[in-house]
Amino acid sequence: MNESIIEIIEIAMENKLCSNEKKLTRLLNKNFTVVQDTIEDKGEDLADILFTIGPFCKEIDAVMHGVKHSLIYKNAAELLHLLFTKLSVDISKEECFIWFHFRGLGKFRTKEEKAFNELKSEWGMHKEYAMDLSDFEVALRELKNHGILNLRRGAITLPESCVFRFNYKD
């Protein structure tokens, strides 16, 4: 996992997705941890990675601090996509863009329609991530299926943490 984190940091700094390497390193090391007992149960090549969402959402703004305001959503979506790709989680850049928007939710909830309307202004600045309401609903379902978003009766919340299966051999 540490090799993957180092690789993520190198790619992020190379592509100028964020400006503070130390904060990015701290963010990733603090919020992505290997569940130790899973290595013993599943062997050397598989492990469960615990992603603590709450602290990650609070600290990602500090990591993105040196980025131009107009590029924060775009760079954060690229960084999240890179991160989830390295963890072998199949999430699109558009879904990462949506998920980044929800970082400020904390324990509060919001409705699908309200979130869609809030994102319209961001999509105006970043047209490559724009989607219509039906695609937005599908993206929310995908995020829910991956465990990084709670969705119930149209209300959206963020879970405290989720677990991904990580394959060391890939």
C-alpha positions, -999 to 999 in steps of 0.1 A, spaced: 0 0 0 28 24 8 42 20 -27 8 29 -41 6 60 -19 41 71 -30 31 65 -67 -2 85 -62 18 114 -46 43 114 -75 16 115 -101 -4 141 -83 26 164 -80 37 158 -115 3 167 -129 0 196 -105 -32 184 -89 -22 199 -56 7 221 -44 16 207 -9 33 173 -10 36 170 28 -1 176 34 -11 151 6 13 125 21 -2 130 56 -38 129 43 -33 96 25 -13 79 52 -37 90 79 -70 81 61 -60 49 42 -49 21 65 -45 -16 59 -67 -37 82 -39 -59 96 -59 -91 103 -71 -93 67 -35 -99 55 -33 -130 76 -67 -142 66 -65 -136 29 -28 -141 22 0 -117 12 -17 -104 -20 -51 -92 -7 -59 -68 21 -87 -47 31 -81 -9 31 -100 12 56 -109 46 42 -119 71 69 -141 95 50 -149 120 77 -113 132 84 -104 129 47 -132 153 38 -121 178 65 -85 177 54 -87 177 16 -94 214 15 -60 220 32 -44 199 5 -61 218 -23 -52 252 -7 -25 263 -32 -47 255 -62 -64 283 -82 -101 286 -71 -114 278 -105 -94 245 -107 -102 231 -72 -131 209 -82 -113 197 -114 -80 189 -96 -98 173 -67 -118 151 -90 -86 141 -108 -69 133 -75 -98 112 -62 -100 94 -95 -63 86 -94 -67 74 -58 -97 52 -64 -81 38 -96 -50 28 -76 -73 10 -52 -90 -8 -81 -123 9 -74 -141 16 -107 -154 52 -102 -156 77 -131 -141 112 -129 -177 126 -130 -186 106 -99 -154 118 -82 -165 154 -90 -199 148 -74 -184 131 -44 -160 160 -39 -189 184 -38 -204 164 -8 -172 167 13 -187 195 34 -218 175 44 -203 159 75 -231 143 94 -258 164 78 -279 153 48 -291 169 17 -317 160 -9 -308 148 -44 -326 177 -61 -309 203 -39 -275 187 -46 -282 186 -83 -291 223 -83 -259 232 -63 -237 213 -88 -252 231 -118 -231 262 -110 -199 240 -107 -208 222 -140 -211 256 -156 -174 262 -149 -164 225 -156 -185 214 -186 -166 181 -190 -182 168 -158 -217 181 -165 -246 156 -165 -284 156 -166 -306 146 -138 -310 109 -148 -272 105 -152 -268 122 -118 -291 97 -102 -272 68 -117 -239 83 -105 -253 86 -70 -263 49 -71 -228 40 -82 -212 59 -54 -236 42 -30 -227 8 -43 -191 15 -37 -199 24 -1 -185 60 -2 -220 76 -1 -252 68 17 -284 73 -2 -318 66 13 -351 80 1 -335 108 -18 -314 119 12 -276 119 8 -251 115 36 -215 105 39 -205 74 59 -177 76 85 -156 50 67 -157 23 41 -135 -7 32 -120 -16 -1 -104 -48 -12 -69 -41 -24 -49 -65 -45 -11 -61 -40 -2 -80 -71 -18 -55 -96 
